[in-house]
Amino acid sequence: MNNNPLLTNFPHTVFATAARRSQADIRRARQQLLAQSPSGLGVLFEDVLPSDWLTKIDPTKRQRQFGHIPTLWAWTCQIFERNESCSRGLAHLQSWAASEGLPVPAGDSGAYCRARMRLKDDFIEALSQRTLAAMDVAIDEENRWQGFELKAIDGSSVKLMDTPENQEQYPQPSVQKEGCGFPVMSVSALLNLSHGGIEHFVTGPLKEQDASLARQSLEHLHEGDLLLADRAYSSFRLISEIRKQGAHCVMRLNSRRDEALDWRKGKRVGRHERVLTLSRPAFSRTGITGEQWENLPEELTVRIIRMNYEDRAGKKKRMTIVTTLIDSSKYDGMELHSLYAKRWEIEVRLRDIKTLLGFEMLRVRTPSMARKTLAMVRLSYNLLRCLMQRAARTSPAKIDEISFKGALDLVSSGHDSFRKERGRPRKRRWKLEALFGLIAGREKLMRLGRSEPRAVKGRPKPFSLLTSHRHEFQEIPHRSSYRKPA
């Protein structure tokens, strides 16, 4: 006897019982729930990342508890809560499933961790690009400098878990003994100072120079951009490649060039300004082929500006900056020196990520997961900066005067209240406007001249330093110290 059902592809509304129609409605409602956020973040950022658009680009074939969209928002919650553990992200999913009448995931966080690994890099990048596009169109003219969109570039580093995979691609510092240090990943960040978002991250081993990493971000520079950078980036090659992109730059002059600079050469523009023509060095540097070196321009015209300043200790010092903005009548030298001081903003932004968001160390076991985590940090950071930008546009406060820490506290403590506003656009808008007012009210305290030496008051506990593998150490009872085995 043939037990195969016939006409199985007919919809449930045709030749169907009431029970089957009810089951279809329940299944459809469950799919809609699984496409939503397990927290209020999906509703909070609905204007930037609409749920319909997220569902459209979701690469998964079917919706499930640990699908791309629920995992995305649960991971974002972790980041906003200072790099909390995967157990915290799972707790968000469990709470959401229980409140929506869905099956509650088990308490083991392994499935959630694997779901984070399954997040497609292209999916995260699409979200980041849409967020940056929303921030770009909202840039006011007052956030530009003489029509230029300000950008800054700088490098930093983060530690990774001590695993063979991480050690192979991002080795620990060579001065540390094997097994006694952590892998270190260098990070180069390109920051848009006009809206505060991070446009690009580049990673590499610790030994790779900042300028070498920076070249991978140059494709994100366009005509009308003005790049600020410190002396580590002041090279003939990098400046010429920036000009090739149609952008301009303001940098501190490399210390070697500054020492060898003959102030009598070039065209005198002012007492402390000259226009020089730099010649391409006769030999190529590391990391570039001879053909690439020959493709660089033979000469480069730049403007040199020298000013005196006081360092943190009150000592008078001299600073020389180099810029491709040659016209001194249009771009005043004092203004350019003041503009260069805004480069410090990228130092503060990287500190926000590493200290306030808790990413001094990435607790991941593989390099691919480290890069994925960094991409998620960039997305989450830009979403928060997007809120700060909109708050600044609806208030007299300027975007660089709003406290990142204050905005982070408000969002991490209040995003869950937006969950009940799903499908209620008017009430959601009222609550969002109230949140903008609160964010704009969290202004940074500008304490000029404040001395903050890098010193720790609290004494560490008297544990010995780990100078060999942990399993080789033996603890001496009641003495908080260790000794190596004989």
C-alpha positions as CSV (number, residue, x, y, z in Angstrom):
1,M,0.0,0.0,0.0
2,N,1.3,3.4,-0.9
3,N,1.3,5.8,2.1
4,N,2.8,8.8,0.3
5,P,0.5,11.8,0.6
6,L,-0.9,13.4,-2.5
7,L,-1.0,17.1,-3.5
8,T,1.4,18.1,-0.7
9,N,2.3,21.4,-2.2
10,F,-1.2,23.0,-1.9
11,P,-1.3,25.8,0.6
12,H,-2.9,25.1,4.0
13,T,-5.8,27.3,3.2
14,V,-6.9,24.9,0.5
15,F,-8.5,21.6,1.5
16,A,-7.3,22.3,5.0
17,T,-8.8,21.7,8.4
18,A,-9.1,24.5,11.0
19,A,-6.3,22.8,13.0
20,R,-3.9,23.0,10.0
21,R,-4.7,26.6,9.4
22,S,-4.1,27.3,13.0
23,Q,-0.8,25.5,12.9
24,A,0.2,27.6,9.8
25,D,-0.6,30.8,11.6
26,I,1.5,29.7,14.6
27,R,4.4,28.8,12.4
28,R,4.2,32.1,10.6
29,A,4.1,34.0,13.9
30,R,7.1,32.1,15.2
31,Q,9.1,32.9,12.1
32,Q,8.3,36.6,12.5
33,L,9.4,36.5,16.2
34,L,12.6,34.8,15.3
35,A,13.4,37.5,12.8
36,Q,13.1,40.1,15.5
37,S,15.5,41.3,18.2
38,P,15.8,39.5,21.5
39,S,16.2,42.9,23.1
40,G,15.0,46.4,22.5
41,L,18.0,47.2,20.3
42,G,16.3,46.1,17.1
43,V,13.5,48.6,17.8
44,L,15.9,51.3,19.0
45,F,17.9,51.1,15.8
46,E,14.9,50.4,13.5
47,D,15.6,53.7,11.5
48,V,19.2,52.6,10.7
49,L,18.8,48.8,10.4
50,P,15.1,48.1,9.6
51,S,13.9,44.6,10.4
52,D,12.5,44.1,6.9
53,W,15.9,44.9,5.4
54,L,17.7,42.6,7.9
55,T,15.3,39.7,7.1
56,K,16.0,40.3,3.3
57,I,19.8,40.1,3.6
58,D,19.8,37.3,6.2
59,P,21.8,34.5,4.6
60,T,20.3,31.7,6.7
61,K,17.8,29.5,4.9
62,R,15.4,29.3,7.9
63,Q,14.8,31.2,11.0
64,R,15.7,29.6,14.3
65,Q,16.6,30.5,17.9
66,F,20.2,31.0,17.1
67,G,19.7,32.6,13.7
68,H,21.7,35.5,12.3
69,I,19.4,38.3,13.6
70,P,18.8,37.1,17.2
71,T,22.5,36.3,17.5
72,L,23.5,39.7,16.1
73,W,21.5,41.7,18.7
74,A,22.5,39.4,21.5
75,W,26.1,39.9,20.7
76,T,25.5,43.7,20.4
77,C,24.1,43.5,23.9
78,Q,27.2,41.8,25.1
79,I,29.4,44.6,23.6
80,F,27.3,47.4,25.1
81,E,27.5,45.7,28.5
82,R,31.3,46.0,28.6
83,N,32.3,42.8,26.7
84,E,30.3,40.5,28.8
85,S,30.6,36.7,28.5
86,C,28.7,34.5,26.1
87,S,26.6,33.4,29.0
88,R,25.2,36.9,29.2
89,G,24.3,36.9,25.5
90,L,22.5,33.5,26.0
91,A,20.6,35.0,29.0
92,H,19.2,37.7,26.6
93,L,18.0,35.0,24.2
94,Q,16.5,32.9,27.0
95,S,14.7,35.9,28.5
96,W,13.3,36.9,25.1
97,A,12.2,33.3,24.2
98,A,10.4,32.9,27.5
99,S,8.6,36.2,27.2
100,E,7.5,35.5,23.6
101,G,6.3,31.9,24.3
102,L,9.1,30.3,22.3
103,P,11.1,27.2,23.4
104,V,13.7,28.4,25.8
105,P,17.3,27.5,24.8
106,A,19.3,25.2,27.1
107,G,21.7,26.8,29.7
108,D,24.8,25.6,27.9
109,S,26.3,28.6,26.0
110,G,28.1,26.4,23.5
111,A,25.3,26.6,20.9
112,Y,25.3,30.4,21.2
113,C,29.1,30.6,20.8
114,R,28.8,28.4,17.6
115,A,26.1,30.7,16.4
116,R,28.4,33.7,16.7
117,M,31.0,31.8,14.7
118,R,28.4,31.2,12.0
119,L,27.7,34.9,11.5
120,K,28.8,35.7,8.0
121,D,31.5,38.4,7.5
122,D,29.6,39.8,4.5
123,F,26.5,40.1,6.6
124,I,28.3,42.1,9.3
125,E,30.0,44.3,6.7
126,A,26.6,45.1,5.0
127,L,25.3,46.3,8.3
128,S,28.4,48.4,8.9
129,Q,28.2,50.1,5.5
130,R,24.5,50.9,6.0
131,T,25.2,52.4,9.4
132,L,28.1,54.5,8.0
133,A,25.9,55.6,5.1
134,A,23.2,56.9,7.5
135,M,25.9,58.8,9.4
136,D,27.4,60.3,6.3
137,V,24.2,61.8,5.0
138,A,23.6,63.4,8.4
139,I,26.9,65.3,8.6
140,D,26.3,69.0,9.1
141,E,28.4,71.7,7.6
142,E,29.5,72.8,11.0
143,N,31.1,69.4,11.5
144,R,33.3,69.9,8.4
145,W,36.4,72.1,8.2
146,Q,36.3,74.5,5.3
147,G,34.3,72.0,3.4
148,F,36.6,69.1,4.2
149,E,35.4,65.9,5.8
150,L,37.9,65.3,8.6
151,K,39.4,61.9,9.2
152,A,42.1,60.5,11.4
153,I,44.2,57.4,11.4
154,D,46.2,55.7,14.2
155,G,47.3,52.3,15.5
156,S,46.8,50.4,18.6
157,S,46.9,46.7,19.8
158,V,44.8,44.2,21.6
159,K,45.7,40.9,23.4
160,L,44.2,37.6,22.4
161,M,43.8,34.3,24.2
162,D,47.0,32.2,24.3
163,T,46.2,29.5,21.8
164,P,48.4,27.9,19.1
165,E,46.3,29.5,16.3
166,N,46.5,33.0,17.7
167,Q,50.2,32.6,18.5
168,E,50.9,31.5,14.9
169,Q,49.3,34.5,13.2
170,Y,49.7,37.2,15.9
171,P,52.8,36.2,17.9
172,Q,53.5,37.5,21.4
173,P,56.2,40.1,21.9
174,S,59.6,38.5,21.3
175,V,61.0,39.7,24.7
176,Q,58.5,37.4,26.5
177,K,59.3,33.7,27.2
178,E,57.3,31.1,25.4
179,G,54.1,30.3,27.1
180,C,54.3,33.4,29.5
181,G,52.7,36.0,27.3
182,F,49.7,36.6,25.2
183,P,49.3,36.9,21.4
184,V,49.1,40.6,20.4
185,M,47.2,41.8,17.4
186,S,48.0,45.2,15.9
187,V,45.0,47.3,14.8
188,S,44.9,50.3,12.5
189,A,41.7,52.4,12.7
190,L,40.4,55.0,10.3
191,L,38.1,57.4,12.2
192,N,35.7,59.9,10.6
193,L,35.9,63.0,12.9
194,S,33.0,64.7,11.2
195,H,30.5,62.1,12.6
196,G,32.6,60.1,15.0
197,G,32.2,56.7,13.4
198,I,35.0,54.2,12.6
199,E,35.2,53.6,8.9
200,H,37.7,50.8,8.7
201,F,39.8,48.4,10.8
202,V,43.0,46.7,9.6
203,T,44.7,44.0,11.6
204,G,48.2,42.6,11.5
205,P,51.0,41.1,13.7
206,L,52.6,43.3,16.3
207,K,55.9,43.7,14.3
208,E,54.1,45.3,11.4
209,Q,54.5,49.0,11.3
210,D,51.5,51.4,11.6
211,A,52.2,53.0,8.2
212,S,52.2,49.6,6.5
213,L,48.8,48.8,8.0
214,A,47.4,52.2,7.2
215,R,48.0,51.8,3.4
216,Q,45.2,49.1,3.4
217,S,42.7,51.8,4.6
218,L,43.6,54.4,1.9
219,E,40.9,53.1,-0.4
220,H,38.4,54.6,2.1
221,L,39.7,58.1,1.4
222,H,38.0,60.2,-1.2
223,E,38.2,63.6,-2.8
224,G,37.1,66.2,-0.2
225,D,38.7,64.3,2.8
226,L,41.3,65.7,5.0
227,L,43.4,63.1,6.9
228,L,45.1,63.9,10.2
229,A,48.0,61.6,11.4
230,D,51.0,61.7,13.6
231,R,54.7,61.5,12.6
232,A,54.7,57.7,12.2
233,Y,52.7,58.2,8.9
234,S,54.8,61.1,7.5
235,S,56.5,59.4,4.6
236,F,56.9,60.3,0.9
237,R,55.1,57.2,-0.2
238,L,52.0,57.5,2.1
239,I,51.5,61.2,1.4
240,S,51.7,60.6,-2.4
241,E,49.2,57.8,-2.1
242,I,46.8,60.0,-0.2
243,R,47.0,62.6,-2.9
244,K,46.4,59.9,-5.5
245,Q,43.1,59.2,-3.8
246,G,42.2,62.9,-4.2
247,A,42.4,63.6,-0.4
248,H,44.7,66.0,1.5
249,C,46.6,65.5,4.8
250,V,47.9,67.3,7.8
251,M,50.7,65.4,9.7
252,R,53.5,66.0,12.1
253,L,56.8,65.9,10.2
254,N,58.9,62.8,10.7
255,S,61.6,63.3,13.3
256,R,64.4,62.4,10.9
257,R,63.2,64.8,8.3
258,D,62.7,67.5,10.9
259,E,66.3,67.2,12.1
260,A,67.6,67.3,8.6
261,L,65.3,70.1,7.4
262,D,67.1,73.1,5.9
263,W,64.8,76.0,6.6
264,R,66.6,78.1,4.0
265,K,65.3,75.9,1.2
266,G,62.0,76.2,-0.6
267,K,59.7,79.2,-1.0
268,R,59.2,81.4,2.0
269,V,55.5,81.9,2.8
270,G,55.7,83.4,6.3
271,R,58.1,83.6,9.2
272,H,57.3,80.0,10.2
273,E,56.1,78.6,6.9
274,R,57.7,77.4,3.7
275,V,56.6,75.5,0.6
276,L,59.1,72.7,-0.3
277,T,59.4,70.3,-3.1
278,L,60.4,66.8,-1.8
279,S,62.2,64.4,-4.1
280,R,61.4,60.7,-4.1
281,P,64.2,58.8,-2.3
282,A,66.6,57.0,-4.5
283,F,65.8,53.5,-3.1
284,S,62.6,51.6,-2.3
285,R,61.6,50.8,1.3
286,T,60.5,47.4,2.6
287,G,57.0,46.2,1.7
288,I,57.0,47.7,-1.8
289,T,58.3,46.4,-5.2
290,G,60.6,48.3,-7.4
291,E,57.9,48.8,-10.0
292,Q,55.5,50.2,-7.3
293,W,58.2,52.6,-6.2
294,E,58.9,53.8,-9.7
295,N,55.1,54.5,-10.1
296,L,55.3,57.0,-7.3
297,P,55.7,60.7,-8.4
298,E,59.3,61.9,-8.6
299,E,58.4,65.1,-6.7
300,L,55.9,66.1,-4.1
301,T,55.1,69.7,-3.1
302,V,54.2,70.2,0.5
303,R,53.9,73.1,3.0
304,I,55.9,73.1,6.2
305,I,54.7,75.0,9.3
306,R,56.7,75.3,12.5
307,M,55.2,76.4,15.8
308,N,56.3,76.3,19.5
309,Y,54.1,74.6,22.1
310,E,54.3,73.5,25.7
311,D,54.2,69.8,26.6
312,R,52.5,68.3,29.6
313,A,55.4,69.1,31.9
314,G,55.2,72.8,30.8
315,K,58.4,72.6,28.8
316,K,58.6,74.6,25.6
317,K,59.1,72.5,22.5
318,R,58.9,72.9,18.7
319,M,56.5,71.1,16.4
320,T,56.7,71.0,12.6
321,I,53.7,69.8,10.6
322,V,53.5,69.0,6.9
323,T,50.4,69.5,4.8
324,T,49.4,69.2,1.2
325,L,47.2,72.3,1.6
326,I,49.6,74.8,-0.1
327,D,47.4,77.9,-0.3
328,S,48.4,80.0,2.8
329,S,45.8,82.7,2.0
330,K,43.0,80.1,2.2
331,Y,44.4,77.8,4.9
332,D,45.9,79.7,7.8
333,G,49.0,78.1,9.4
334,M,47.7,78.7,13.0
335,E,44.4,77.1,12.1
336,L,46.2,74.1,10.7
337,H,48.2,73.7,13.9
338,S,45.0,73.9,15.9
339,L,43.4,71.4,13.5
340,Y,46.2,69.0,14.0
341,A,45.4,68.9,17.7
342,K,42.0,67.3,16.8
343,R,44.0,64.2,15.9
344,W,44.0,63.4,19.6
345,E,40.3,62.5,19.2
346,I,41.2,59.1,17.6
347,E,43.3,58.3,20.7
348,V,40.3,58.9,22.9
349,R,38.0,56.9,20.6
350,L,40.4,53.9,20.8
351,R,40.5,54.3,24.5
352,D,36.7,54.2,24.6
353,I,36.7,50.9,22.8
354,K,39.5,49.3,24.8
355,T,38.6,50.7,28.3
356,L,34.9,51.6,28.4
357,L,33.8,48.7,26.2
358,G,36.3,46.3,27.8
359,F,38.2,45.2,24.7
360,E,41.8,45.4,26.0
361,M,41.7,41.6,25.4
362,L,39.6,39.6,22.9
363,R,38.5,36.3,24.6
364,V,38.6,34.3,21.4
365,R,40.5,31.2,20.4
366,T,41.1,31.8,16.7
367,P,42.3,34.7,14.5
368,S,39.2,34.6,12.3
369,M,37.0,35.0,15.4
370,A,39.2,37.8,16.6
371,R,38.6,39.7,13.3
372,K,34.9,38.9,13.4
373,T,34.7,40.3,17.0
374,L,36.5,43.4,15.9
375,A,34.0,43.9,13.1
376,M,31.1,43.5,15.6
377,V,32.8,46.0,17.9
378,R,33.0,48.5,15.0
379,L,29.3,48.0,14.1
380,S,28.2,48.4,17.7
381,Y,30.4,51.4,18.3
382,N,29.1,53.1,15.1
383,L,25.4,52.4,16.1
384,L,26.0,54.2,19.3
385,R,27.8,57.1,17.6
386,C,24.8,57.3,15.2
387,L,22.5,57.9,18.2
388,M,24.9,60.6,19.5
389,Q,24.9,62.3,16.1
390,R,21.1,62.4,16.0
391,A,21.0,63.6,19.5
392,A,23.4,66.5,18.6
393,R,21.3,67.5,15.6
394,T,18.2,67.8,17.8
395,S,19.9,69.9,20.5
396,P,22.3,72.8,20.9
397,A,25.1,70.4,22.0
398,K,27.9,69.6,19.6
399,I,28.7,66.0,18.7
400,D,32.2,66.1,20.1
401,E,30.9,67.5,23.4
402,I,28.6,64.6,24.1
403,S,30.0,61.9,26.5
404,F,30.4,58.5,25.0
405,K,30.3,56.9,28.4
406,G,27.0,58.8,29.2
407,A,25.4,57.6,25.9
408,L,26.6,54.0,26.6
409,D,25.1,54.0,30.1
410,L,21.7,55.2,28.8
411,V,21.5,52.7,26.0
412,S,22.7,49.7,27.9
413,S,20.4,50.4,30.8
414,G,17.3,51.4,28.8
415,H,17.3,49.5,25.5
416,D,15.1,46.7,26.8
417,S,12.2,49.2,27.4
418,F,12.0,49.7,23.6
419,R,10.9,46.1,23.1
420,K,7.3,46.8,24.0
421,E,7.2,49.6,21.4
422,R,7.5,47.2,18.5
423,G,4.8,48.0,16.0
424,R,3.9,51.3,17.7
425,P,5.8,53.9,15.7
426,R,4.3,56.9,17.4
427,K,5.2,55.8,20.9
428,R,8.6,54.6,19.7
429,R,9.3,58.0,18.2
430,W,8.3,59.8,21.5
431,K,10.6,57.5,23.5
432,L,13.4,58.0,21.0
433,E,13.1,61.8,21.3
434,A,13.3,61.5,25.1
435,L,16.4,59.4,24.8
436,F,18.0,61.9,22.4
437,G,17.4,64.6,25.1
438,L,19.0,62.5,27.7
439,I,22.1,61.7,25.5
440,A,22.5,65.4,24.6
441,G,22.4,66.3,28.3
442,R,25.4,64.0,29.0
443,E,28.1,66.4,28.1
444,K,31.8,65.8,28.6
445,L,33.6,67.7,31.4
446,M,36.3,69.8,29.7
447,R,39.0,70.0,32.4
448,L,41.8,71.9,30.7
449,G,45.2,71.5,32.2
450,R,44.2,68.6,34.4
451,S,47.1,66.4,35.4
452,E,46.4,62.7,35.2
453,P,49.6,60.7,35.7
454,R,49.5,57.0,34.8
455,A,49.9,55.6,38.2
456,V,47.9,53.0,40.2
457,K,47.0,53.7,43.8
458,G,45.7,50.2,44.7
459,R,48.5,47.7,45.4
460,P,48.3,44.4,43.5
461,K,48.0,41.1,45.4
462,P,51.3,39.4,46.2
463,F,51.3,36.8,43.5
464,S,54.5,35.8,41.7
465,L,54.9,36.6,38.1
466,L,54.3,33.7,35.7
467,T,57.8,33.2,34.2
468,S,57.3,29.7,33.0
469,H,54.5,27.4,32.0
470,R,51.7,27.3,34.7
471,H,51.8,23.6,35.1
472,E,55.5,23.8,36.1
473,F,54.7,26.0,39.1
474,Q,54.1,24.7,42.6
475,E,52.1,26.7,45.1
476,I,53.5,27.1,48.7
477,P,50.5,26.8,51.0
478,H,49.5,29.9,52.9
479,R,52.2,32.1,51.4
480,S,50.7,33.2,48.1
481,S,53.9,32.4,46.3
482,Y,55.2,29.7,44.0
483,R,58.4,27.8,43.2
484,K,59.6,25.8,40.3
485,P,59.8,22.0,40.7
486,A,63.2,20.6,41.3
